[in-house]
Amino acid sequence: MTESVTIHVPLDERAYDVRIGAGLIDSAGREIAPYLARPRVAIVTDDTVADLHLARLRSALQAEGIGSEVLVLPAGEGTKSWPHLTRTVEWLLESRIERRDIVIGFGGGVIGDLVGFAAAILRRGVRFVQIPTTLLAQVDSSVGGKTGINSAFGKNLIGAFHQPSLVLADIAILDSLTPRDFLAGYGEVMKYGLLGDERFFEWLEENATSLRTDAGLRQEAVAHSVRMKAGVVTRDETEQGERALLNLGHTFGHALEAATGYSDRLLHGEGVAIGCALAFDLSARMGLCSQEAPSRVLEHLRQMGMPARLGDVPGELPDDSALISLMAQDKKVVDGQLRFVLARGIGNAFVSDDVETSVLASVLADAR
């Protein structure tokens, strides 16, 4: 078995470690014990993860004399909402969770975002530990302290920056993901190569089809992604500049998620994958990069068996003007001006507000 890797996120008094390796669920008690003021934690998870993995986590905690109380929420993007946030916060208060206690978010990006936000606002801030159970959460949402819920107006529009105390990314737990969920998470892995590391994208072109079956390659991909994200977060914790690059593909992807009602029609990582393809197409049409770049992105997505165009989204989508209207709710909008993460080539992304609506509309029309 490959040795686990520790990546430090150096944010002064908010600094923390991200541990990446196989079997970390079974050592979770030892990992978390040093952070506890008293031997009890609150775990928030979803019903899918609870059925598969909760007993193991509670057993690992109990082995170190740590008691746990558990709230199980429904699985799915719909859980990132006011009703479930209210339920979570009130359950934590009922459980008498104090500022020095630890709340564990045990699940994918939905649970991690919701629990992090609940921890941020509970008693004006309690500590929390992320134990991400999906590829998407391990490489992206569990690191960096972005927490929040969705609104009818758009995705992640309500939230706070609240860094975790520890992240435990058990790559063996990814074996329990469905092929679709694993690939959806891969959309975020690919994003790191596209936005800032062409050599990593080349490595993925050679190795990505084996990530599901080769634990060593999987750990390498997760660790590289986390290192890249940790570096960006350290330099720009609250997204004043460089961190916006991590939203490559997300302006398109979030609009598509809203258009499909945050349903199983389109998973977040699938929206990001389509969004990356559209962002490179838009960049090429604006003369920013060669036509070879979007072709490589499309080819790689096809090689992975992932959605790559609007036509790959099942069911009817709103018209182009409605999609552009949804994009106008994106968090990167400044003074009402749409801002996109575009690219001068693979591994060379930048933020721009100089996008003509007519060019954007032609990209969307052709992608159908």
C-alpha positions as CSV (number, residue, x, y, z in Angstrom):
1,M,0.0,0.0,0.0
2,T,1.3,3.5,-0.9
3,E,2.3,5.7,2.0
4,S,-0.1,8.5,2.7
5,V,0.8,12.1,1.7
6,T,0.4,15.2,3.9
7,I,-0.1,18.6,2.2
8,H,0.1,21.6,4.5
9,V,-2.1,24.6,3.8
10,P,-0.2,27.5,5.5
11,L,-2.8,30.1,6.4
12,D,-1.3,31.4,9.7
13,E,-3.7,30.6,12.6
14,R,-6.1,29.0,10.1
15,A,-3.4,26.6,8.7
16,Y,-4.3,22.9,8.4
17,D,-3.1,19.6,6.9
18,V,-4.7,17.6,4.1
19,R,-3.9,13.9,4.5
20,I,-4.3,11.7,1.4
21,G,-4.0,8.0,1.4
22,A,-5.8,4.6,1.5
23,G,-7.4,3.5,4.8
24,L,-7.6,6.9,6.5
25,I,-11.2,6.2,7.6
26,D,-9.9,3.4,9.8
27,S,-7.4,5.7,11.5
28,A,-9.7,8.7,11.8
29,G,-9.8,8.4,15.6
30,R,-6.0,8.8,15.9
31,E,-6.0,11.6,13.3
32,I,-8.8,13.6,15.0
33,A,-8.0,13.0,18.7
34,P,-5.3,15.7,19.0
35,Y,-7.8,18.3,17.9
36,L,-10.4,17.5,20.5
37,A,-10.9,19.5,23.7
38,R,-13.3,16.6,24.9
39,P,-13.8,13.1,23.5
40,R,-16.9,13.7,21.4
41,V,-17.7,14.8,17.9
42,A,-20.8,15.5,15.8
43,I,-20.9,13.8,12.4
44,V,-23.1,15.1,9.6
45,T,-23.4,12.8,6.6
46,D,-25.9,11.7,3.9
47,D,-27.9,8.5,3.7
48,T,-25.8,7.0,0.9
49,V,-22.5,7.5,2.7
50,A,-24.1,6.4,6.1
51,D,-25.2,3.1,4.6
52,L,-21.8,2.4,3.2
53,H,-19.2,3.8,5.6
54,L,-20.6,5.3,8.8
55,A,-20.2,2.2,10.9
56,R,-16.4,2.2,10.1
57,L,-15.9,5.8,11.0
58,R,-17.8,5.5,14.3
59,S,-15.8,2.4,15.1
60,A,-12.5,4.1,14.4
61,L,-13.5,7.0,16.6
62,Q,-14.7,4.7,19.4
63,A,-11.4,2.9,19.3
64,E,-9.8,6.1,20.5
65,G,-12.5,6.7,23.1
66,I,-14.3,9.3,21.0
67,G,-18.1,9.3,21.2
68,S,-20.1,10.5,18.2
69,E,-23.6,11.8,17.5
70,V,-24.9,11.6,13.9
71,L,-27.2,13.5,11.7
72,V,-28.1,11.8,8.4
73,L,-29.4,14.0,5.6
74,P,-30.7,13.1,2.1
75,A,-28.1,12.6,-0.6
76,G,-28.2,15.0,-3.5
77,E,-27.6,18.6,-4.5
78,G,-31.0,19.6,-3.1
79,T,-29.6,19.2,0.4
80,K,-27.5,22.4,-0.1
81,S,-30.5,24.5,0.9
82,W,-31.9,26.7,3.6
83,P,-34.2,23.9,5.1
84,H,-31.3,21.4,5.5
85,L,-28.9,24.2,6.8
86,T,-31.5,25.1,9.4
87,R,-32.0,21.5,10.4
88,T,-28.3,21.0,10.7
89,V,-27.6,24.1,12.8
90,E,-30.5,23.4,15.1
91,W,-29.4,19.8,15.5
92,L,-25.9,20.9,16.4
93,L,-27.3,23.3,19.0
94,E,-29.6,20.6,20.4
95,S,-26.5,18.3,20.6
96,R,-24.8,21.1,22.6
97,I,-21.8,21.4,20.3
98,E,-19.5,24.1,21.6
99,R,-16.9,26.3,19.9
100,R,-14.0,24.1,20.9
101,D,-15.8,20.9,19.7
102,I,-15.3,19.4,16.2
103,V,-18.1,18.8,13.6
104,I,-17.2,16.2,11.0
105,G,-18.5,16.6,7.4
106,F,-18.6,13.1,6.1
107,G,-19.6,13.0,2.5
108,G,-19.2,14.6,-0.9
109,G,-19.1,18.2,-1.9
110,V,-22.8,18.8,-0.9
111,I,-22.2,17.6,2.7
112,G,-18.8,19.3,3.0
113,D,-20.2,22.7,1.8
114,L,-23.3,22.5,4.0
115,V,-21.5,21.4,7.1
116,G,-18.7,23.9,6.7
117,F,-21.3,26.7,6.4
118,A,-23.2,25.4,9.4
119,A,-19.9,25.4,11.4
120,A,-19.1,28.9,10.2
121,I,-22.3,30.4,11.5
122,L,-22.8,28.2,14.6
123,R,-21.8,30.2,17.7
124,R,-20.0,32.5,15.2
125,G,-17.6,29.7,14.3
126,V,-16.9,26.2,15.5
127,R,-14.2,23.9,14.2
128,F,-14.8,21.2,11.6
129,V,-13.1,18.4,9.9
130,Q,-13.7,17.4,6.3
131,I,-13.7,13.7,5.4
132,P,-14.5,13.8,1.7
133,T,-15.9,10.6,0.2
134,T,-16.0,11.6,-3.5
135,L,-13.2,12.3,-6.0
136,L,-14.7,15.8,-6.6
137,A,-14.7,16.7,-2.9
138,Q,-11.2,15.2,-2.3
139,V,-9.5,17.3,-5.0
140,D,-11.6,20.5,-4.7
141,S,-14.4,21.3,-2.4
142,S,-12.9,20.0,0.8
143,V,-9.9,22.2,0.5
144,G,-9.9,26.0,0.7
145,G,-12.7,26.9,3.1
146,K,-15.4,27.8,0.7
147,T,-18.7,26.8,2.3
148,G,-22.2,27.5,1.4
149,I,-25.6,26.6,0.0
150,N,-27.5,27.1,-3.2
151,S,-30.4,29.5,-4.0
152,A,-33.1,29.6,-6.6
153,F,-31.0,32.4,-8.1
154,G,-27.9,30.3,-8.5
155,K,-25.3,28.0,-7.0
156,N,-23.2,28.8,-3.9
157,L,-24.6,32.3,-3.6
158,I,-25.0,32.1,0.1
159,G,-21.9,31.1,2.2
160,A,-18.8,32.0,4.0
161,F,-15.1,31.4,4.0
162,H,-14.4,29.0,6.9
163,Q,-11.3,26.8,6.8
164,P,-11.4,23.2,8.2
165,S,-9.1,22.1,11.0
166,L,-8.1,18.9,9.1
167,V,-9.0,17.1,5.8
168,L,-8.8,13.3,5.6
169,A,-9.0,12.1,2.0
170,D,-9.2,8.3,2.0
171,I,-8.6,7.3,-1.7
172,A,-9.8,3.7,-1.0
173,I,-13.3,5.0,-0.2
174,L,-13.5,6.1,-3.9
175,D,-13.9,2.4,-4.8
176,S,-17.5,2.6,-3.7
177,L,-18.4,5.4,-6.1
178,T,-20.5,4.6,-9.2
179,P,-18.6,5.1,-12.5
180,R,-20.6,8.2,-13.2
181,D,-19.8,9.8,-9.8
182,F,-16.1,9.0,-10.2
183,L,-16.0,10.6,-13.7
184,A,-17.9,13.6,-12.5
185,G,-15.2,14.2,-9.9
186,Y,-12.6,13.8,-12.7
187,G,-14.0,17.0,-14.2
188,E,-12.4,18.9,-11.4
189,V,-9.1,17.0,-11.6
190,M,-8.8,17.8,-15.4
191,K,-9.5,21.4,-14.6
192,Y,-6.2,21.8,-12.7
193,G,-4.2,20.8,-15.7
194,L,-6.2,23.1,-18.0
195,L,-5.9,26.2,-15.8
196,G,-2.3,26.1,-14.8
197,D,-0.2,23.0,-15.5
198,E,0.0,21.6,-19.1
199,R,2.4,18.9,-18.0
200,F,-0.2,17.6,-15.5
201,F,-2.8,17.6,-18.3
202,E,-0.4,15.6,-20.5
203,W,0.1,13.2,-17.6
204,L,-3.7,12.8,-17.4
205,E,-4.0,12.2,-21.2
206,E,-1.7,9.2,-20.6
207,N,-2.9,7.9,-17.3
208,A,-6.5,9.1,-16.5
209,T,-8.3,6.1,-17.9
210,S,-6.5,4.0,-15.2
211,L,-7.3,6.2,-12.2
212,R,-10.3,4.1,-11.2
213,T,-8.3,0.9,-11.0
214,D,-4.8,2.0,-10.0
215,A,-4.6,3.3,-6.4
216,G,-1.1,4.7,-6.9
217,L,-2.1,6.8,-9.9
218,R,-5.2,7.9,-8.1
219,Q,-3.3,9.1,-5.1
220,E,-0.9,10.9,-7.4
221,A,-3.7,12.7,-9.2
222,V,-5.5,13.7,-5.9
223,A,-2.3,14.9,-4.3
224,H,-1.2,17.0,-7.3
225,S,-4.7,18.6,-7.5
226,V,-4.7,19.4,-3.8
227,R,-1.2,20.9,-4.0
228,M,-2.3,23.1,-6.8
229,K,-5.4,24.2,-5.0
230,A,-3.5,24.7,-1.7
231,G,-1.0,26.9,-3.4
232,V,-3.7,29.1,-4.9
233,V,-5.7,29.3,-1.7
234,T,-2.6,30.3,0.3
235,R,-1.9,33.2,-2.1
236,D,-5.6,34.3,-2.4
237,E,-7.7,32.9,0.4
238,T,-10.9,34.9,-0.2
239,E,-10.9,35.0,-4.0
240,Q,-9.8,38.6,-4.7
241,G,-7.7,37.6,-7.7
242,E,-5.9,34.4,-8.6
243,R,-8.3,32.1,-6.9
244,A,-11.0,33.0,-9.5
245,L,-9.0,30.8,-11.9
246,L,-10.2,27.7,-10.0
247,N,-13.6,28.5,-11.5
248,L,-12.5,27.5,-15.0
249,G,-15.7,26.0,-16.5
250,H,-17.8,26.9,-13.6
251,T,-19.6,30.0,-15.1
252,F,-21.1,27.7,-17.8
253,G,-21.4,24.7,-15.4
254,H,-23.3,26.5,-12.7
255,A,-25.7,27.9,-15.2
256,L,-26.3,24.4,-16.6
257,E,-26.9,23.1,-13.1
258,A,-29.4,25.8,-12.3
259,A,-31.1,25.1,-15.7
260,T,-31.4,21.4,-14.9
261,G,-32.8,22.2,-11.4
262,Y,-29.7,20.9,-9.5
263,S,-31.0,17.4,-10.4
264,D,-29.4,14.1,-11.4
265,R,-29.7,15.2,-15.0
266,L,-26.4,16.9,-14.6
267,L,-23.8,16.4,-11.8
268,H,-21.6,19.3,-10.8
269,G,-18.4,17.7,-12.2
270,E,-20.2,17.0,-15.5
271,G,-21.2,20.6,-15.7
272,V,-17.6,21.7,-15.0
273,A,-16.4,19.3,-17.8
274,I,-18.8,20.8,-20.3
275,G,-17.9,24.2,-19.0
276,C,-14.2,23.7,-19.6
277,A,-14.9,22.6,-23.2
278,L,-17.0,25.7,-23.8
279,A,-14.5,28.0,-22.1
280,F,-11.8,26.7,-24.5
281,D,-14.1,27.0,-27.5
282,L,-14.9,30.6,-26.5
283,S,-11.2,31.3,-26.1
284,A,-10.4,30.0,-29.5
285,R,-13.2,31.9,-31.2
286,M,-11.9,35.1,-29.5
287,G,-8.4,34.4,-31.0
288,L,-6.9,33.8,-27.6
289,C,-5.7,30.2,-28.2
290,S,-5.2,27.9,-31.1
291,Q,-8.1,25.6,-32.3
292,E,-5.9,22.7,-31.3
293,A,-6.5,23.4,-27.6
294,P,-10.4,23.0,-27.5
295,S,-9.9,20.0,-29.8
296,R,-7.6,18.4,-27.2
297,V,-10.1,19.1,-24.4
298,L,-13.0,17.6,-26.4
299,E,-10.9,14.6,-27.4
300,H,-9.9,13.9,-23.7
301,L,-13.5,14.2,-22.5
302,R,-14.6,11.8,-25.2
303,Q,-11.7,9.4,-24.2
304,M,-12.9,9.4,-20.6
305,G,-16.6,8.9,-21.6
306,M,-17.7,12.2,-20.2
307,P,-20.2,14.8,-21.4
308,A,-18.5,17.5,-23.4
309,R,-21.2,19.5,-25.1
310,L,-24.7,20.9,-24.3
311,G,-26.2,18.2,-26.5
312,D,-24.9,15.6,-24.0
313,V,-27.2,16.9,-21.3
314,P,-30.4,14.8,-21.3
315,G,-33.7,16.6,-21.8
316,E,-34.5,20.1,-23.0
317,L,-32.3,23.1,-22.0
318,P,-33.4,26.7,-21.8
319,D,-32.6,28.8,-24.9
320,D,-29.2,30.6,-25.1
321,S,-30.5,33.9,-23.7
322,A,-31.9,32.2,-20.7
323,L,-28.6,30.4,-20.1
324,I,-26.7,33.7,-20.4
325,S,-29.2,35.2,-17.9
326,L,-28.3,32.4,-15.5
327,M,-24.6,33.1,-15.9
328,A,-25.3,36.7,-14.8
329,Q,-25.9,35.4,-11.3
330,D,-22.3,34.0,-11.2
331,K,-20.3,35.1,-8.2
332,K,-17.5,36.5,-10.5
333,V,-19.9,39.2,-11.9
334,V,-18.6,42.7,-11.1
335,D,-20.8,45.8,-11.7
336,G,-23.2,43.6,-13.7
337,Q,-20.4,42.5,-16.1
338,L,-20.0,38.8,-16.9
339,R,-16.5,37.5,-16.2
340,F,-15.2,34.3,-17.6
341,V,-12.1,32.2,-17.0
342,L,-10.6,32.0,-20.5
343,A,-7.3,30.4,-21.8
344,R,-4.4,31.4,-24.0
345,G,-3.6,27.7,-24.2
346,I,-3.7,24.5,-22.1
347,G,-2.3,25.4,-18.7
348,N,-2.6,29.1,-19.2
349,A,-5.9,30.5,-17.9
350,F,-6.9,34.1,-17.0
351,V,-10.0,36.0,-16.0
352,S,-11.6,38.3,-18.5
353,D,-14.7,40.5,-18.7
354,D,-14.2,41.3,-22.4
355,V,-16.6,38.7,-23.9
356,E,-19.1,39.8,-26.5
357,T,-22.6,38.4,-25.9
358,S,-22.9,37.5,-29.7
359,V,-19.7,35.3,-29.5
360,L,-20.9,33.7,-26.3
361,A,-24.3,33.0,-27.9
362,S,-22.6,31.4,-31.0
363,V,-20.6,29.1,-28.8
364,L,-23.7,27.9,-26.9
365,A,-25.7,27.5,-30.2
366,D,-23.0,25.3,-31.8
367,A,-22.5,23.3,-28.6
368,R,-26.1,22.1,-28.8
